[in-house]
Amino acid sequence: MSNHVHLIARTNDKPLSNIIRDIKRHTSKQLLKAIEENIQESRKDWLLYLFNRAGEHNPNNEHYQFWQQDNHPIELWSNDVMDQKLDYLHNNPVTAGWVNLPENYLYSSARSYAGEPGLVNISLLI
């Protein structure tokens, strides 16, 4: 989706909150770098202004804020819950009206579940 991310993640050695923190840190740095370096981006000044303004209202930031500070983790304690959340995750772009089928959304793991190549290597939940 264009304004949020859903993911199913598991860890054995680090707290999941550390992994989410690291994902947010890495992606925000890369996205801000891409915005700053892309001279042809017509919304460059506007985007940097918005991220800077959000960062000013959060004492945890030095400059910009790209991600919200919180997240909404849900423990997947059974196969039924896991299936429900995976179905929600895959159908999110369909519900938003962006595609007709989940596997048609380029940035979704639904492609891998449909036997099509995806952008990221994933482990299927079977």
N, C-alpha and C positions, 0 to 999 in steps of 0.2 A: 504494500500500500504506500501511498505517497507521504503519509504523515505519521506512520507508526510501523512497528515491526512486531510480528509474532514469531516465537521460536519455541521449540521443544529442545531442551538441553539437559545433559546429565554430566555429572562430574564425580570422580572418585577421590581426588586428592586435594582440590581447592574448594572453598565455599563457593556456591553458585553466585552469590552476590559479588565476589571478586571477579568472576568471569564476565558478568554483565557489566560491571564497572569498566573492565578492560576493553570490552567490545565498544562501549559508548565512547571511551577515551580515544581509541584508535579511529573509529569511523568519524567522529566529529573533527578530529585533526585532519583527516584525509579530505573530508567534504569541504571544510573551510579553506584548506589549501587549494583545492580545485576551484572554488569560487574566486578566491583572491588572484589566482594565476590565470584564470580564463578571462582575458581582456574582452572577448566578444560576448560575454554573458551580460545581457541588457539589464538584468535585475541585480547585478553585483552589489551596487551601493545600497540598494534597498534591503537585500538579504543580510549584508554585513551590519547594517543599522539595526535590524530586528534582532539578530543574534547578540549584538553588543548591548542593546537595551535590556534583553532578557538576562544577560550576564551581570549587568549593573545591579539588578534586584536580587542577586544571589551572592551572599558573602563567600560561598565556596569557590567562586570563579575569579580568575584574574582578568579575563576580557569577555569572551563570548560564551554563550550557552546554546548548545544545539539540542541536546536531549533534555527531557524533563528529569528532575532529580529522582523521582520515584519509579517503581515498576510494580507490576501486579502478578507476582509469582503464584502459581497454582500447583499444588502437589498432585502428581498423576499417580494415585495410589492403587489404581486397578486398571485392568485392560479396558474395561468399559469407559472409564474416565479418559484414558489415553485416546481411545477411538473417537470419543465425543470431541475432545479438544483438537485432534488432528483434522477431523471433519470440519469443525468451525474454522480452523486455520486455512484449510484449502478452499473453503467456500466463501471466504471473506471478499475476494475480488469479484466473485459472481454476484453476491449480495449487493455490492457497491455498483454493479452494472458495468464493470470494466470488461468482462469477458463472459461468454456463455458457458464455458466449461472450466473447471479449476485448472486443468492441465494446460489451458491456453494462456495462463498468466505466466509470463516469462520468469518472474522472480519467485516462483512457488515450487516447493518440493513436490507438489502434486504431479509435476511433469515426471519426476523419477518414479512415482508410484504408478503412473500410466505407461511406463516403459520408454519414455522419451528422455533425451539428454537434458539435464538441468545445468544451472550455472555453478552450483556448489555440490561437492560430493557429500552425500548424506548416508546415514545408516537407516534403512527402512525399519519401521516399527511393525513387526509381523507377529 
